[in-house]
Amino acid sequence: MPVSRNLIVFAALNGAMAVAVGAFAAHGAGPQIKTLLTTGAQYQMVHAVFAFGCAQWIVGGRLAQIAGWLGALGGLIFCLSLALIAFLSAPAFGAVAPVGGLLMIAGWVCLAVAALRS
């Protein structure tokens, strides 16, 4: 399976967003939202790098690509849900964060299975 250009683009945009959110958390956010934004940015960045690695791992096949998409999408959903809680003071979005977390976990499990298969 060739390198997934779309996954690399998605990972790169996730990485860019993570830097922007993290920078805002460090320099422009009030103390009440700083922790939420920092946590979201960290998870999003880790999973952007995760997705990039999965996109590059040709031997991992389709399952590695799926792992990358799950991780990147999960990181995005998790970060956005925390940002919405922070910016809108809407704690109801806390119910969305576990969806992102489950997707990230599923991505890591898929990667482990891909490694065992290759």
N, C-alpha and C positions, 0 to 999 in steps of 0.2 A: 504494500500500500504506500503510495507516495505521501510526501509531507503535506499536511493539511494547511493550505494557505489561509483558508477562512478561519480556522482555529487560531492560527498565529495572529491574524488581524484582531480577532476578538480578544485574545490574551493581551495584545499590546494596548488596545483601548482600555481594557480593565486595568492594566498597569498604570496608564496615564491617569485614569480616574482615581485610582488609589493614591497616587502622588498628590493630586489636587485636593482630595479630601483630607489626607494627612497633613498637607501644608496648611489648609484652612484650620484644622484642629490645633495645630501648633501655634499659629500666628493670629487667627482671627476669631476663634470660637471662645465663647464664654465658658467658665469652668463647669457649668451644669451640662454642657453638651460635648465637651472636649473628650471625655472618656468614651462615649458612644462612637464618635467619629473616628477616634484613634483605633479602637477595636475593629470597627468595620473596615478601615483602610488596611490594617495589618492582615486581616483574613483575605481581603480582596487581592492584595499584592502577592501573598503566598500562593494563592490559587491561580493568579495570572502566570506566575513562573511555572507552577505545576502544569498548567495547560500548554504552555510553550514547550516544556519538556516532553509532554505526551505527543504533541504535534510532530516533534522531531524524531521520536522513537519509531522508526519504520518497522523494526522487528516485532514490536508489540501489536501490530495489526490494527484491525478495526476496534478491538476492545480498548486499546490504548487511546484511540481517538475519542471513543465514547467517554472514557475516564476523563480526558481533558475537557470535553464539553460539560460534563457533569460538574467538575471542579470549578471551572470558570463561571458557569451559570450560577452555581451555588454561592460562590464568592460575591458575585454581583447582587444577587437577591439579598444575601445577608447584609452587605454593606448598605444597600439602598433602604432596607427596612430600618436599620439603625439610624440612618440619616433622616428618614421620615419621622421617626420617633423624636429625634433631636430638633429638627427644624419646625415641625408642625405641632410639637407637644402632643403627639397622638400615640399614646401607649398601645392602642389597638394594633398597630403595626408590629408589636412584639410577637403577635401570633404568626407573622410571616417569617420572622428570623429563623425558626426551626426548620422551615422548608429549605432555606438556603443551607443550613447546617447538614440536613439529611442528604442533600445533593452533593455537598463536599465529601461527606463520609462515603457515599456511594461511589464517587470518583476514585477515592483511594482504594476501595475494595476492588473496583474494576481493574485498577492498575496492578494490584497484587495478583489478581487472576490472570491478567495478561502476562505478567512476569512468569508465573508458574507454567503457562502454556507455551511460552517461547523457548 
